[in-house]
């Protein structure tokens, strides 16, 4: 007892449900790509900021041995930048990744300001 008009309505609702599902999938894919881009930018810029602040802090606190301070500060800064880049993509939450880069940068900046330069 399936009449053609009822089948047409059912097919129409199936098509609209499929279109909504496809559009939500494309939106979620765009959100995912934007999150990955944000993490990449955070890893590059935040890692560089963390590395440069740590190098300045280490060099400032160990100013008596200038050559050793500069060499060790550069080495530690390079390791911190690599670790920050890896860590940003390892963490599950984007907020946790952001806070994990921003808070250490603020703490190191406060240490530099307390040192007097």
Rosetta constraint file for C-alpha pairs under 8 A:
AtomPair CA 2 CA 6 HARMONIC 6.99 0.50
AtomPair CA 2 CA 7 HARMONIC 6.97 0.50
AtomPair CA 3 CA 7 HARMONIC 6.56 0.50
AtomPair CA 4 CA 8 HARMONIC 6.21 0.50
AtomPair CA 5 CA 9 HARMONIC 6.40 0.50
AtomPair CA 6 CA 10 HARMONIC 6.25 0.50
AtomPair CA 7 CA 11 HARMONIC 6.05 0.50
AtomPair CA 8 CA 12 HARMONIC 6.08 0.50
AtomPair CA 9 CA 13 HARMONIC 6.27 0.50
AtomPair CA 10 CA 14 HARMONIC 6.23 0.50
AtomPair CA 11 CA 15 HARMONIC 6.16 0.50
AtomPair CA 12 CA 16 HARMONIC 6.29 0.50
AtomPair CA 13 CA 17 HARMONIC 6.13 0.50
AtomPair CA 14 CA 18 HARMONIC 6.18 0.50
AtomPair CA 15 CA 19 HARMONIC 6.16 0.50
AtomPair CA 16 CA 20 HARMONIC 6.17 0.50
AtomPair CA 17 CA 21 HARMONIC 6.18 0.50
AtomPair CA 18 CA 22 HARMONIC 6.15 0.50
AtomPair CA 19 CA 23 HARMONIC 6.17 0.50
AtomPair CA 20 CA 24 HARMONIC 6.10 0.50
AtomPair CA 21 CA 25 HARMONIC 6.15 0.50
AtomPair CA 22 CA 26 HARMONIC 6.34 0.50
AtomPair CA 23 CA 27 HARMONIC 6.23 0.50
AtomPair CA 24 CA 28 HARMONIC 6.10 0.50
AtomPair CA 25 CA 29 HARMONIC 6.12 0.50
AtomPair CA 26 CA 30 HARMONIC 6.19 0.50
AtomPair CA 27 CA 31 HARMONIC 6.22 0.50
AtomPair CA 28 CA 32 HARMONIC 6.12 0.50
AtomPair CA 29 CA 33 HARMONIC 6.22 0.50
AtomPair CA 30 CA 34 HARMONIC 6.15 0.50
AtomPair CA 31 CA 35 HARMONIC 6.12 0.50
AtomPair CA 32 CA 36 HARMONIC 6.28 0.50
AtomPair CA 33 CA 37 HARMONIC 6.16 0.50
AtomPair CA 34 CA 38 HARMONIC 6.05 0.50
AtomPair CA 35 CA 39 HARMONIC 6.16 0.50
AtomPair CA 35 CA 94 HARMONIC 7.63 0.50
AtomPair CA 36 CA 40 HARMONIC 6.12 0.50
AtomPair CA 37 CA 41 HARMONIC 6.16 0.50
AtomPair CA 38 CA 42 HARMONIC 5.98 0.50
AtomPair CA 39 CA 43 HARMONIC 5.94 0.50
AtomPair CA 39 CA 88 HARMONIC 6.41 0.50
AtomPair CA 39 CA 89 HARMONIC 6.81 0.50
AtomPair CA 39 CA 94 HARMONIC 7.31 0.50
AtomPair CA 39 CA 97 HARMONIC 7.86 0.50
AtomPair CA 40 CA 44 HARMONIC 6.16 0.50
AtomPair CA 41 CA 45 HARMONIC 5.85 0.50
AtomPair CA 41 CA 46 HARMONIC 7.63 0.50
AtomPair CA 42 CA 46 HARMONIC 5.02 0.50
AtomPair CA 42 CA 47 HARMONIC 7.19 0.50
AtomPair CA 42 CA 88 HARMONIC 7.56 0.50
AtomPair CA 42 CA 98 HARMONIC 7.16 0.50
AtomPair CA 42 CA 101 HARMONIC 7.94 0.50
AtomPair CA 43 CA 47 HARMONIC 5.19 0.50
AtomPair CA 43 CA 48 HARMONIC 7.93 0.50
AtomPair CA 43 CA 84 HARMONIC 6.36 0.50
AtomPair CA 43 CA 85 HARMONIC 4.64 0.50
AtomPair CA 43 CA 86 HARMONIC 7.94 0.50
AtomPair CA 43 CA 88 HARMONIC 6.02 0.50
AtomPair CA 44 CA 48 HARMONIC 6.06 0.50
AtomPair CA 44 CA 85 HARMONIC 6.87 0.50
AtomPair CA 45 CA 49 HARMONIC 6.11 0.50
AtomPair CA 46 CA 50 HARMONIC 5.98 0.50
AtomPair CA 46 CA 84 HARMONIC 7.88 0.50
AtomPair CA 46 CA 101 HARMONIC 6.05 0.50
AtomPair CA 46 CA 102 HARMONIC 7.25 0.50
AtomPair CA 47 CA 51 HARMONIC 6.01 0.50
AtomPair CA 47 CA 80 HARMONIC 7.28 0.50
AtomPair CA 47 CA 81 HARMONIC 4.64 0.50
AtomPair CA 47 CA 82 HARMONIC 7.49 0.50
AtomPair CA 47 CA 84 HARMONIC 5.38 0.50
AtomPair CA 47 CA 85 HARMONIC 6.23 0.50
AtomPair CA 47 CA 101 HARMONIC 7.28 0.50
AtomPair CA 48 CA 52 HARMONIC 6.05 0.50
AtomPair CA 48 CA 81 HARMONIC 6.04 0.50
AtomPair CA 49 CA 53 HARMONIC 6.01 0.50
AtomPair CA 49 CA 105 HARMONIC 7.11 0.50
AtomPair CA 50 CA 54 HARMONIC 6.05 0.50
AtomPair CA 50 CA 77 HARMONIC 7.73 0.50
AtomPair CA 50 CA 80 HARMONIC 7.28 0.50
AtomPair CA 50 CA 81 HARMONIC 6.91 0.50
AtomPair CA 50 CA 101 HARMONIC 7.23 0.50
AtomPair CA 50 CA 104 HARMONIC 7.30 0.50
AtomPair CA 50 CA 105 HARMONIC 5.41 0.50
AtomPair CA 51 CA 55 HARMONIC 6.09 0.50
AtomPair CA 51 CA 76 HARMONIC 7.82 0.50
AtomPair CA 51 CA 77 HARMONIC 4.30 0.50
AtomPair CA 51 CA 78 HARMONIC 6.56 0.50
AtomPair CA 51 CA 80 HARMONIC 5.81 0.50
AtomPair CA 51 CA 81 HARMONIC 5.42 0.50
AtomPair CA 52 CA 56 HARMONIC 6.18 0.50
AtomPair CA 52 CA 77 HARMONIC 6.55 0.50
AtomPair CA 53 CA 57 HARMONIC 6.09 0.50
AtomPair CA 53 CA 105 HARMONIC 6.95 0.50
AtomPair CA 53 CA 108 HARMONIC 6.41 0.50
AtomPair CA 53 CA 109 HARMONIC 6.60 0.50
AtomPair CA 54 CA 58 HARMONIC 6.03 0.50
AtomPair CA 54 CA 73 HARMONIC 7.24 0.50
AtomPair CA 54 CA 76 HARMONIC 7.85 0.50
AtomPair CA 54 CA 77 HARMONIC 6.14 0.50
AtomPair CA 54 CA 108 HARMONIC 6.53 0.50
AtomPair CA 55 CA 59 HARMONIC 6.01 0.50
AtomPair CA 55 CA 70 HARMONIC 7.83 0.50
AtomPair CA 55 CA 73 HARMONIC 4.54 0.50
AtomPair CA 55 CA 74 HARMONIC 5.93 0.50
AtomPair CA 55 CA 76 HARMONIC 7.24 0.50
AtomPair CA 55 CA 77 HARMONIC 5.52 0.50
AtomPair CA 56 CA 60 HARMONIC 5.97 0.50
AtomPair CA 56 CA 73 HARMONIC 7.43 0.50
AtomPair CA 56 CA 112 HARMONIC 7.53 0.50
AtomPair CA 57 CA 61 HARMONIC 6.17 0.50
AtomPair CA 57 CA 108 HARMONIC 6.94 0.50
AtomPair CA 57 CA 109 HARMONIC 8.00 0.50
AtomPair CA 57 CA 111 HARMONIC 7.06 0.50
AtomPair CA 57 CA 112 HARMONIC 5.56 0.50
AtomPair CA 58 CA 62 HARMONIC 6.15 0.50
AtomPair CA 58 CA 69 HARMONIC 6.76 0.50
AtomPair CA 58 CA 73 HARMONIC 5.55 0.50
AtomPair CA 59 CA 63 HARMONIC 5.91 0.50
AtomPair CA 59 CA 66 HARMONIC 7.46 0.50
AtomPair CA 59 CA 69 HARMONIC 5.05 0.50
AtomPair CA 59 CA 70 HARMONIC 5.75 0.50
AtomPair CA 59 CA 73 HARMONIC 5.97 0.50
AtomPair CA 60 CA 112 HARMONIC 7.65 0.50
AtomPair CA 60 CA 115 HARMONIC 7.54 0.50
AtomPair CA 61 CA 115 HARMONIC 7.52 0.50
AtomPair CA 62 CA 66 HARMONIC 7.21 0.50
AtomPair CA 62 CA 69 HARMONIC 5.65 0.50
AtomPair CA 63 CA 69 HARMONIC 6.59 0.50
AtomPair CA 65 CA 69 HARMONIC 5.88 0.50
AtomPair CA 66 CA 70 HARMONIC 6.04 0.50
AtomPair CA 67 CA 71 HARMONIC 6.18 0.50
AtomPair CA 68 CA 72 HARMONIC 5.93 0.50
AtomPair CA 69 CA 73 HARMONIC 5.78 0.50
AtomPair CA 70 CA 74 HARMONIC 6.14 0.50
AtomPair CA 71 CA 75 HARMONIC 6.26 0.50
AtomPair CA 72 CA 76 HARMONIC 6.00 0.50
AtomPair CA 73 CA 77 HARMONIC 5.93 0.50
AtomPair CA 74 CA 78 HARMONIC 6.17 0.50
AtomPair CA 75 CA 79 HARMONIC 6.41 0.50
AtomPair CA 76 CA 80 HARMONIC 6.08 0.50
AtomPair CA 77 CA 81 HARMONIC 6.16 0.50
AtomPair CA 78 CA 82 HARMONIC 6.38 0.50
AtomPair CA 79 CA 83 HARMONIC 6.08 0.50
AtomPair CA 80 CA 84 HARMONIC 5.90 0.50
AtomPair CA 81 CA 85 HARMONIC 6.18 0.50
AtomPair CA 82 CA 86 HARMONIC 6.33 0.50
AtomPair CA 83 CA 87 HARMONIC 5.94 0.50
AtomPair CA 84 CA 88 HARMONIC 6.06 0.50
AtomPair CA 84 CA 101 HARMONIC 7.28 0.50
AtomPair CA 85 CA 89 HARMONIC 6.95 0.50
AtomPair CA 86 CA 90 HARMONIC 6.23 0.50
AtomPair CA 87 CA 91 HARMONIC 6.23 0.50
AtomPair CA 87 CA 97 HARMONIC 7.47 0.50
AtomPair CA 88 CA 97 HARMONIC 5.14 0.50
AtomPair CA 88 CA 98 HARMONIC 7.77 0.50
AtomPair CA 89 CA 97 HARMONIC 7.85 0.50
AtomPair CA 91 CA 96 HARMONIC 7.03 0.50
AtomPair CA 91 CA 97 HARMONIC 6.11 0.50
AtomPair CA 92 CA 96 HARMONIC 7.73 0.50
AtomPair CA 93 CA 97 HARMONIC 6.44 0.50
AtomPair CA 94 CA 98 HARMONIC 6.19 0.50
AtomPair CA 95 CA 99 HARMONIC 6.13 0.50
AtomPair CA 96 CA 100 HARMONIC 5.88 0.50
AtomPair CA 97 CA 101 HARMONIC 6.48 0.50
AtomPair CA 98 CA 102 HARMONIC 6.05 0.50
AtomPair CA 99 CA 103 HARMONIC 5.58 0.50
AtomPair CA 100 CA 104 HARMONIC 6.76 0.50
AtomPair CA 101 CA 105 HARMONIC 6.43 0.50
AtomPair CA 102 CA 106 HARMONIC 6.27 0.50
AtomPair CA 103 CA 107 HARMONIC 6.22 0.50
AtomPair CA 104 CA 108 HARMONIC 6.06 0.50
AtomPair CA 105 CA 109 HARMONIC 6.01 0.50
AtomPair CA 106 CA 110 HARMONIC 6.16 0.50
AtomPair CA 107 CA 111 HARMONIC 6.39 0.50
AtomPair CA 108 CA 112 HARMONIC 6.29 0.50
AtomPair CA 109 CA 113 HARMONIC 6.23 0.50
AtomPair CA 110 CA 114 HARMONIC 6.14 0.50
AtomPair CA 111 CA 115 HARMONIC 6.24 0.50
AtomPair CA 112 CA 116 HARMONIC 6.86 0.50
AtomPair CA 112 CA 117 HARMONIC 6.78 0.50
AtomPair CA 113 CA 117 HARMONIC 6.28 0.50
